[in-house]
């Protein structure tokens, strides 16, 4: 399992529209092969700042399966217009602390 993490900065005044569009986009990502779960967190200190966390079975499920799909084009259309600056997406793997 890998964790996709993205800090998202939504343009001022567009937060409510963004959250509504994200609800629609959630049905897209949750239908993808290798998808496990996702959550969107709203920052309490900075207006318009969000944290997106998505769990995938493997890296390629996100970078190839989702990002190269026709569904991703709809995802982009729904969400990318809200971001400034455009977010960096990073992937993490769990550290075994045993």
N, CA, C and O atoms as a DFTB+ gen file, in Angstrom:
392 C
 N C O
     1  1       0.841      -1.171       0.000
     2  2       0.000       0.000       0.000
     3  2       0.888       1.238       0.000
     4  3       1.910       1.283       0.686
     5  1       0.492       2.230      -0.768
     6  2       1.197       3.510      -0.770
     7  2       0.194       4.609      -0.438
     8  3      -1.012       4.455      -0.631
     9  1       0.720       5.713       0.063
    10  2      -0.098       6.860       0.418
    11  2       0.286       8.026      -0.478
    12  3       1.436       8.466      -0.491
    13  1      -0.675       8.511      -1.212
    14  2      -0.511       9.725      -2.020
    15  2      -0.891      10.904      -1.136
    16  3      -1.926      10.870      -0.470
    17  1      -0.068      11.941      -1.123
    18  2      -0.352      13.130      -0.322
    19  2      -0.154      14.376      -1.165
    20  3       0.836      14.509      -1.884
    21  1      -1.112      15.283      -1.063
    22  2      -1.016      16.542      -1.807
    23  2      -1.538      17.675      -0.940
    24  3      -2.651      17.612      -0.418
    25  1      -0.716      18.721      -0.791
    26  2      -1.174      19.958      -0.173
    27  2      -1.782      20.800      -1.284
    28  3      -1.132      21.081      -2.291
    29  1      -3.022      21.195      -1.094
    30  2      -3.779      21.896      -2.129
    31  2      -4.113      23.300      -1.654
    32  3      -4.654      23.472      -0.561
    33  1      -3.800      24.294      -2.454
    34  2      -4.191      25.668      -2.146
    35  2      -5.262      26.091      -3.141
    36  3      -5.008      26.207      -4.340
    37  1      -6.454      26.317      -2.625
    38  2      -7.600      26.707      -3.441
    39  2      -7.661      28.231      -3.513
    40  3      -7.434      28.920      -2.518
    41  1      -7.964      28.736      -4.679
    42  2      -8.047      30.182      -4.885
    43  2      -9.050      30.800      -3.905
    44  3     -10.086      30.201      -3.616
    45  1      -8.741      32.000      -3.394
    46  2      -9.606      32.655      -2.407
    47  2     -11.052      32.791      -2.888
    48  3     -11.319      33.161      -4.032
    49  1     -11.970      32.480      -1.979
    50  2     -13.388      32.615      -2.257
    51  2     -13.997      31.447      -3.008
    52  3     -15.204      31.437      -3.250
    53  1     -13.195      30.467      -3.383
    54  2     -13.694      29.333      -4.171
    55  2     -13.824      28.052      -3.343
    56  3     -14.099      26.987      -3.896
    57  1     -13.632      28.143      -2.042
    58  2     -13.599      26.956      -1.195
    59  2     -14.900      26.150      -1.240
    60  3     -14.860      24.926      -1.363
    61  1     -16.026      26.808      -1.145
    62  2     -17.304      26.090      -1.140
    63  2     -17.538      25.377      -2.471
    64  3     -17.954      24.218      -2.487
    65  1     -17.275      26.058      -3.582
    66  2     -17.415      25.439      -4.905
    67  2     -16.442      24.280      -5.064
    68  3     -16.778      23.253      -5.653
    69  1     -15.229      24.449      -4.533
    70  2     -14.234      23.388      -4.606
    71  2     -14.721      22.133      -3.869
    72  3     -14.656      21.026      -4.402
    73  1     -15.196      22.317      -2.666
    74  2     -15.644      21.161      -1.887
    75  2     -16.806      20.446      -2.571
    76  3     -16.884      19.218      -2.536
    77  1     -17.700      21.199      -3.189
    78  2     -18.799      20.578      -3.931
    79  2     -18.273      19.807      -5.139
    80  3     -18.723      18.691      -5.397
    81  1     -17.334      20.381      -5.877
    82  2     -16.736      19.690      -7.022
    83  2     -15.955      18.464      -6.565
    84  3     -15.946      17.438      -7.245
    85  1     -15.300      18.572      -5.410
    86  2     -14.547      17.429      -4.911
    87  2     -15.476      16.270      -4.554
    88  3     -15.131      15.108      -4.766
    89  1     -16.637      16.581      -4.020
    90  2     -17.607      15.510      -3.722
    91  2     -17.949      14.742      -5.001
    92  3     -18.025      13.513      -4.988
    93  1     -18.150      15.455      -6.086
    94  2     -18.432      14.803      -7.372
    95  2     -17.229      14.001      -7.846
    96  3     -17.378      12.870      -8.308
    97  1     -16.035      14.584      -7.734
    98  2     -14.816      13.926      -8.192
    99  2     -14.497      12.683      -7.359
   100  3     -13.842      11.762      -7.847
   101  1     -14.951      12.654      -6.127
   102  2     -14.691      11.503      -5.250
   103  2     -15.239      10.210      -5.827
   104  3     -14.652       9.146      -5.631
   105  1     -16.350      10.290      -6.531
   106  2     -16.913       9.077      -7.128
   107  2     -16.017       8.540      -8.242
   108  3     -16.006       7.340      -8.514
   109  1     -15.273       9.429      -8.877
   110  2     -14.356       9.013      -9.937
   111  2     -13.187       8.243      -9.358
   112  3     -12.914       7.114      -9.766
   113  1     -12.501       8.850      -8.410
   114  2     -11.291       8.215      -7.875
   115  2     -11.627       6.920      -7.147
   116  3     -10.866       5.955      -7.218
   117  1     -12.753       6.890      -6.451
   118  2     -13.100       5.699      -5.674
   119  2     -13.480       4.515      -6.550
   120  3     -13.580       3.391      -6.057
   121  1     -13.692       4.746      -7.836
   122  2     -14.049       3.653      -8.748
   123  2     -12.826       3.053      -9.455
   124  3     -12.961       2.096     -10.217
   125  1     -11.636       3.610      -9.205
   126  2     -10.440       3.208      -9.939
   127  2      -9.817       1.932      -9.375
   128  3      -9.884       1.670      -8.174
   129  1      -9.216       1.151     -10.258
   130  2      -8.508      -0.064      -9.855
   131  2      -7.369       0.311      -8.898
   132  3      -6.624       1.259      -9.148
   133  1      -7.248      -0.429      -7.823
   134  2      -6.182      -0.208      -6.862
   135  2      -6.474       0.835      -5.801
   136  3      -5.694       1.011      -4.865
   137  1      -7.592       1.524      -5.942
   138  2      -7.984       2.524      -4.949
   139  2      -8.378       1.822      -3.654
   140  3      -9.078       0.809      -3.676
   141  1      -7.924       2.367      -2.525
   142  2      -8.307       1.833      -1.218
   143  2      -9.210       2.816      -0.476
   144  3     -10.309       2.456      -0.055
   145  1      -8.746       4.057      -0.316
   146  2      -9.547       5.062       0.401
   147  2      -8.956       6.446       0.149
   148  3      -7.835       6.584      -0.340
   149  1      -9.737       7.462       0.496
   150  2      -9.218       8.822       0.421
   151  2      -9.920       9.700       1.440
   152  3     -11.009       9.390       1.923
   153  1      -9.260      10.802       1.749
   154  2      -9.873      11.801       2.615
   155  2      -9.331      13.169       2.244
   156  3      -8.192      13.311       1.799
   157  1     -10.171      14.164       2.436
   158  2      -9.795      15.553       2.194
   159  2      -9.929      16.286       3.517
   160  3     -10.989      16.275       4.142
   161  1      -8.843      16.923       3.938
   162  2      -8.823      17.656       5.201
   163  2      -8.692      19.143       4.912
   164  3      -7.897      19.550       4.065
   165  1      -9.483      19.963       5.625
   166  2      -9.424      21.423       5.487
   167  2      -8.535      21.979       6.599
   168  3      -8.718      21.639       7.768
   169  1      -7.581      22.822       6.243
   170  2      -6.676      23.430       7.211
   171  2      -7.444      24.411       8.103
   172  3      -8.272      25.187       7.626
   173  1      -7.155      24.359       9.388
   174  2      -7.832      25.241      10.339
   175  2      -7.142      26.604      10.452
   176  3      -7.761      27.579      10.880
   177  1      -5.870      26.674      10.073
   178  2      -5.122      27.920      10.216
   179  2      -5.047      28.753       8.945
   180  3      -4.926      29.976       9.012
   181  1      -5.118      28.105       7.792
   182  2      -4.918      28.815       6.529
   183  2      -6.140      28.622       5.635
   184  3      -6.453      27.501       5.234
   185  1      -6.820      29.708       5.330
   186  2      -7.993      29.636       4.447
   187  2      -7.601      29.075       3.089
   188  3      -6.579      29.454       2.516
   189  1      -8.427      28.169       2.585
   190  2      -8.225      27.636       1.250
   191  2      -7.189      26.539       1.144
   192  3      -6.931      26.045       0.047
   193  1      -6.588      26.142       2.257
   194  2      -5.559      25.097       2.222
   195  2      -6.186      23.763       2.631
   196  3      -6.915      23.669       3.619
   197  1      -5.876      22.732       1.834
   198  2      -6.411      21.388       2.060
   199  2      -5.293      20.371       1.963
   200  3      -4.255      20.613       1.347
   201  1      -5.529      19.228       2.588
   202  2      -4.628      18.091       2.475
   203  2      -5.437      16.921       1.932
   204  3      -6.440      16.517       2.520
   205  1      -4.989      16.383       0.804
   206  2      -5.614      15.209       0.204
   207  2      -4.725      14.008       0.465
   208  3      -3.531      14.032       0.163
   209  1      -5.308      12.956       1.026
   210  2      -4.615      11.698       1.269
   211  2      -5.380      10.589       0.563
   212  3      -6.581      10.414       0.772
   213  1      -4.668       9.841      -0.277
   214  2      -5.290       8.740      -1.008
   215  2      -4.429       7.499      -0.818
   216  3      -3.214       7.540      -1.008
   217  1      -5.067       6.398      -0.441
   218  2      -4.361       5.122      -0.317
   219  2      -4.621       4.305      -1.575
   220  3      -5.758       4.149      -2.021
   221  1      -3.520       3.787      -2.134
   222  2      -3.557       2.955      -3.328
   223  2      -2.874       1.626      -3.020
   224  3      -2.021       1.552      -2.137
   225  1      -3.246       0.594      -3.740
   226  2      -2.598      -0.704      -3.563
   227  2      -1.128      -0.641      -3.972
   228  3      -0.276      -1.222      -3.299
   229  1      -0.819       0.061      -5.075
   230  2       0.570       0.217      -5.503
   231  2       0.717       1.554      -6.230
   232  3      -0.273       2.170      -6.627
   233  1       1.936       1.982      -6.395
   234  2       2.233       3.276      -7.010
   235  2       1.643       3.383      -8.414
   236  3       1.080       4.416      -8.775
   237  1       1.768       2.331      -9.195
   238  2       1.305       2.355     -10.586
   239  2      -0.209       2.493     -10.703
   240  3      -0.708       2.987     -11.714
   241  1      -0.945       2.062      -9.676
   242  2      -2.400       2.257      -9.707
   243  2      -2.737       3.742      -9.783
   244  3      -3.733       4.130     -10.394
   245  1      -1.901       4.568      -9.158
   246  2      -2.127       6.007      -9.227
   247  2      -1.466       6.632     -10.454
   248  3      -2.114       7.335     -11.230
   249  1      -0.161       6.366     -10.622
   250  2       0.610       7.081     -11.639
   251  2       0.284       6.637     -13.062
   252  3       0.405       7.427     -13.998
   253  1      -0.120       5.408     -13.230
   254  2      -0.456       4.898     -14.561
   255  2      -1.969       4.684     -14.683
   256  3      -2.628       5.293     -15.526
   257  1      -2.499       3.818     -13.835
   258  2      -3.908       3.451     -13.930
   259  2      -4.865       4.626     -13.852
   260  3      -5.794       4.732     -14.653
   261  1      -4.641       5.509     -12.889
   262  2      -5.517       6.671     -12.735
   263  2      -5.086       7.825     -13.622
   264  3      -5.895       8.363     -14.378
   265  1      -3.837       8.206     -13.540
   266  2      -3.372       9.405     -14.246
   267  2      -3.438       9.282     -15.767
   268  3      -3.519      10.298     -16.458
   269  1      -3.404       8.076     -16.296
   270  2      -3.464       7.903     -17.745
   271  2      -4.841       7.447     -18.220
   272  3      -4.990       6.985     -19.351
   273  1      -5.840       7.578     -17.361
   274  2      -7.189       7.122     -17.700
   275  2      -8.051       8.268     -18.230
   276  3      -7.740       9.443     -18.035
   277  1      -9.129       7.903     -18.897
   278  2     -10.086       8.918     -19.340
   279  2     -10.808       9.532     -18.138
   280  3     -11.234      10.685     -18.192
   281  1     -10.943       8.769     -17.061
   282  2     -11.578       9.296     -15.846
   283  2     -10.764      10.445     -15.259
   284  3     -11.323      11.384     -14.691
   285  1      -9.439      10.364     -15.399
   286  2      -8.585      11.426     -14.881
   287  2      -8.850      12.744     -15.610
   288  3      -8.725      13.812     -15.012
   289  1      -9.205      12.684     -16.868
   290  2      -9.519      13.901     -17.616
   291  2     -10.736      14.606     -17.018
   292  3     -10.782      15.835     -16.959
   293  1     -11.711      13.827     -16.579
   294  2     -12.896      14.399     -15.929
   295  2     -12.503      14.971     -14.565
   296  3     -12.941      16.062     -14.198
   297  1     -11.675      14.233     -13.816
   298  2     -11.156      14.696     -12.521
   299  2     -10.476      16.060     -12.687
   300  3     -10.737      16.989     -11.924
   301  1      -9.604      16.168     -13.690
   302  2      -8.902      17.427     -13.962
   303  2      -9.885      18.546     -14.263
   304  3      -9.747      19.660     -13.759
   305  1     -10.874      18.241     -15.086
   306  2     -11.858      19.254     -15.462
   307  2     -12.633      19.760     -14.245
   308  3     -12.951      20.945     -14.153
   309  1     -12.931      18.860     -13.322
   310  2     -13.677      19.228     -12.121
   311  2     -12.842      20.024     -11.118
   312  3     -13.373      20.908     -10.444
   313  1     -11.538      19.724     -11.008
   314  2     -10.775      20.235      -9.874
   315  2      -9.605      21.162     -10.185
   316  3      -9.334      22.069      -9.398
   317  1      -8.919      20.976     -11.272
   318  2      -7.656      21.686     -11.466
   319  2      -7.805      23.199     -11.579
   320  3      -6.849      23.926     -11.308
   321  1      -8.950      23.681     -11.962
   322  2      -9.153      25.123     -12.099
   323  2      -9.141      25.865     -10.760
   324  3      -8.995      27.087     -10.724
   325  1      -9.294      25.123      -9.662
   326  2      -9.355      25.747      -8.339
   327  2      -7.987      26.021      -7.729
   328  3      -7.886      26.824      -6.801
   329  1      -6.936      25.382      -8.218
   330  2      -5.639      25.409      -7.541
   331  2      -4.731      26.544      -8.004
   332  3      -4.578      26.796      -9.199
   333  1      -4.137      27.218      -7.029
   334  2      -3.052      28.159      -7.308
   335  2      -2.226      28.321      -6.045
   336  3      -2.730      28.817      -5.037
   337  1      -0.976      27.914      -6.081
   338  2      -0.286      27.301      -7.212
   339  2      -0.724      25.850      -7.399
   340  3      -1.412      25.278      -6.554
   341  1      -0.314      25.274      -8.515
   342  2      -0.671      23.886      -8.769
   343  2       0.071      22.996      -7.771
   344  3       1.267      23.185      -7.550
   345  1      -0.620      22.031      -7.169
   346  2      -0.014      21.238      -6.091
   347  2       1.014      20.217      -6.564
   348  3       0.961      19.709      -7.684
   349  1       1.946      19.941      -5.666
   350  2       2.870      18.825      -5.845
   351  2       2.249      17.617      -5.173
   352  3       1.705      17.716      -4.073
   353  1       2.332      16.477      -5.839
   354  2       1.810      15.230      -5.289
   355  2       3.001      14.334      -4.978
   356  3       3.891      14.155      -5.810
   357  1       3.008      13.776      -3.777
   358  2       4.091      12.891      -3.370
   359  2       3.511      11.567      -2.895
   360  3       2.343      11.482      -2.518
   361  1       4.346      10.544      -2.921
   362  2       3.916       9.202      -2.538
   363  2       4.782       8.703      -1.391
   364  3       5.992       8.932      -1.370
   365  1       4.159       8.020      -0.439
   366  2       4.838       7.551       0.750
   367  2       4.558       6.078       0.970
   368  3       3.508       5.555       0.596
   369  1       5.540       5.422       1.594
   370  2       5.345       4.041       1.989
   371  2       5.594       3.944       3.484
   372  3       6.414       4.675       4.040
   373  1       4.885       3.043       4.118
   374  2       4.961       2.880       5.558
   375  2       6.339       2.367       5.967
   376  3       6.905       1.492       5.311
   377  1       6.864       2.912       7.040
   378  2       8.133       2.469       7.596
   379  2       7.840       1.401       8.649
   380  3       7.034       1.611       9.556
   381  1       8.496       0.269       8.516
   382  2       8.325      -0.803       9.490
   383  2       9.155      -0.477      10.718
   384  3      10.384      -0.473      10.653
   385  1       8.501      -0.207      11.827
   386  2       9.192       0.200      13.047
   387  2       9.354      -0.935      14.057
   388  3       9.693      -0.705      15.218
   389  1       9.108      -2.150      13.601
   390  2       9.284      -3.296      14.514
   391  2      10.727      -3.611      14.718
   392  3      11.058      -4.541      15.453
